[in-house]
Amino acid sequence: MSGNGYGGGGGVGMEGYIRRHHRRDVAENQRSSHLVQHIKAPVHLVWSLVRRFDQPQKYKPFINRCVVRGNLEVGTVREIGVKSGLPATTSMERLELLDEEEHVLSISIVGGDHRLKNYSSIISLHPEVIDGRPGTMAIESFVVDVPEGNTKDETCFFVEALIKCNLKSLADISERLAAQDRTNH
């Protein structure tokens, strides 16, 4: 996950996207960070996976089920089942933002049997050119309380590890779909 080689976006670049979509107020007892993943697939294809608040398991490997209560609109809550091996079995998440034009999705955790309190995340997708083909720069940021008994660094390491896995999986699946699209046309 690197920070150079941005195409598209009208010259805004990663820092401009972060200022526009990922600015946050972070309290003393919280930790925040952002991660970047370059994906060799067009934005519309990557967005078709990310926007599915009702089906996060399509690219998030630690989720085994999702039950949505209500329509797919801001305020909708989903209950997700977490695969074994993580220190949780369920999480309740609320859809905070779904911007179809800007390709931005934001969620907050509102319950569950885990230690991620006051957690919120934003993922934004931005067009770029990778190896002469349409690509996507995915930026995901988060804010979370540091649990009692943990340091800020431990908290950040844990959440970043989960997000890195999710972004890597998103890239792998999107790139596989893009390759299929190229072969089918």
C-alpha positions in Angstrom: 0.0 0.0 0.0 1.9 2.9 -1.3 1.4 6.6 -1.6 2.5 7.5 -5.2 1.4 7.1 -8.8 -2.0 8.7 -8.7 -3.9 9.2 -11.9 -7.3 10.5 -12.5 -9.0 12.6 -9.8 -8.2 15.9 -11.5 -4.8 16.2 -9.9 -6.3 16.1 -6.4 -4.2 13.2 -5.2 -4.4 11.1 -2.1 -3.9 13.9 0.4 -6.7 15.9 -1.2 -9.0 12.9 -1.0 -8.1 12.4 2.6 -8.8 16.0 3.5 -12.1 15.9 1.6 -13.5 12.5 2.8 -11.5 11.4 5.8 -11.1 14.4 8.2 -12.0 13.5 11.7 -12.0 14.8 15.2 -10.0 12.4 17.4 -10.4 12.5 21.2 -7.4 11.9 23.5 -8.6 8.3 24.2 -9.0 7.4 20.6 -6.8 6.2 17.7 -7.2 7.1 14.0 -5.5 6.1 10.8 -6.0 5.6 7.1 -4.8 2.9 4.7 -4.5 3.0 0.9 -4.9 0.1 -1.6 -4.3 0.5 -5.3 -6.6 -1.9 -7.3 -6.2 -2.9 -10.9 -9.9 -2.6 -11.6 -12.2 0.3 -12.6 -14.0 2.2 -9.9 -17.5 1.1 -11.0 -16.5 -2.5 -10.5 -14.9 -2.0 -7.1 -17.8 0.2 -6.0 -20.3 -2.6 -6.9 -18.7 -4.7 -4.1 -18.1 -1.9 -1.5 -21.6 -0.3 -1.8 -23.3 -3.6 -0.7 -23.8 -2.7 2.9 -26.1 -5.8 3.0 -23.4 -8.2 1.7 -20.0 -7.2 3.2 -19.0 -10.9 3.2 -18.5 -10.6 -0.6 -15.1 -9.2 0.1 -14.5 -9.1 3.9 -13.0 -12.5 4.7 -13.7 -12.3 8.5 -17.5 -12.1 8.0 -19.6 -15.2 7.6 -23.1 -13.7 7.6 -25.0 -10.5 7.5 -28.6 -9.7 8.5 -29.9 -6.2 7.5 -32.8 -4.6 9.4 -34.6 -2.0 7.2 -33.9 -0.6 3.7 -30.5 0.2 2.4 -30.4 3.8 3.5 -28.6 5.9 6.0 -29.5 4.7 9.5 -30.0 1.1 8.4 -28.4 -1.4 10.9 -26.8 -4.7 10.0 -25.8 -7.6 12.3 -22.7 -9.4 11.1 -21.4 -12.8 12.2 -17.6 -12.9 12.7 -15.7 -16.0 11.8 -13.8 -17.8 14.5 -10.3 -16.7 15.3 -11.2 -13.1 16.1 -12.1 -11.8 19.6 -15.8 -11.5 18.7 -18.8 -13.4 17.3 -21.1 -10.5 16.3 -21.1 -6.9 15.5 -23.9 -4.4 14.9 -23.1 -1.7 12.4 -25.1 1.3 11.2 -24.8 2.8 7.7 -23.8 6.5 8.1 -23.2 7.5 4.5 -23.7 5.9 1.1 -22.6 8.4 -1.6 -23.1 6.8 -5.0 -21.6 9.8 -7.0 -18.5 10.2 -4.9 -18.1 6.5 -4.1 -18.0 6.9 -0.3 -19.4 4.5 2.3 -19.3 5.1 6.1 -20.3 2.9 8.9 -20.3 3.0 12.7 -20.3 0.2 15.2 -23.3 0.4 17.5 -23.1 -2.9 19.3 -21.6 -6.4 19.5 -19.5 -8.6 21.7 -16.2 -7.0 21.0 -14.0 -4.2 22.3 -14.3 -1.7 19.4 -16.2 1.1 21.0 -17.0 4.3 19.2 -15.6 2.8 16.0 -16.4 4.4 12.7 -14.9 3.9 9.3 -15.0 5.6 5.9 -14.0 4.0 2.6 -13.7 6.2 -0.5 -12.8 5.1 -4.0 -11.0 7.2 -6.6 -10.2 6.6 -10.2 -6.6 6.3 -11.3 -4.6 4.7 -14.1 -2.5 1.6 -13.3 -0.3 0.1 -16.0 -2.3 2.0 -18.7 -5.7 0.7 -17.5 -8.5 2.1 -15.4 -7.8 1.5 -11.7 -9.0 2.5 -8.3 -7.4 4.0 -5.3 -9.3 2.8 -2.2 -8.7 4.8 1.0 -10.1 3.5 4.3 -9.9 5.5 7.5 -11.1 4.8 11.0 -11.5 6.2 14.5 -11.9 4.0 17.6 -11.6 4.3 21.3 -8.5 2.7 22.8 -9.8 -0.2 25.0 -8.8 -0.2 28.7 -5.6 -2.3 29.0 -4.4 -1.6 25.5 -2.1 1.0 24.1 -2.9 3.3 21.2 -0.3 1.4 19.1 -1.8 -2.0 19.9 -5.3 -0.7 19.0 -4.1 0.8 15.7 -2.1 -2.4 14.8 -5.1 -4.6 15.4 -7.6 -2.5 13.4 -5.1 -1.8 10.6 -4.4 -5.5 10.2 -8.2 -6.2 9.8 -8.6 -3.3 7.3 -5.4 -4.4 5.3 -6.9 -7.9 5.0 -10.3 -6.5 3.8 -8.6 -4.1 1.3 -6.4 -6.9 0.0 -9.4 -9.2 -0.5 -11.3 -6.3 -2.2 -8.4 -5.9 -4.6 -8.0 -9.6 -5.3 -11.8 -10.1 -6.0 -12.1 -6.8 -8.0 -9.0 -7.6 -10.1 -10.3 -11.2 -10.8 -13.7 -9.7 -11.9 -11.9 -7.1 -14.1 -9.9 -9.8 -15.8 -13.1 -11.8 -16.4 -14.7 -8.7 -18.0 -11.6 -8.2 -20.3 -11.8 -11.9 -21.4 -15.6 -11.8 -22.0 -15.4 -8.7 -24.3 
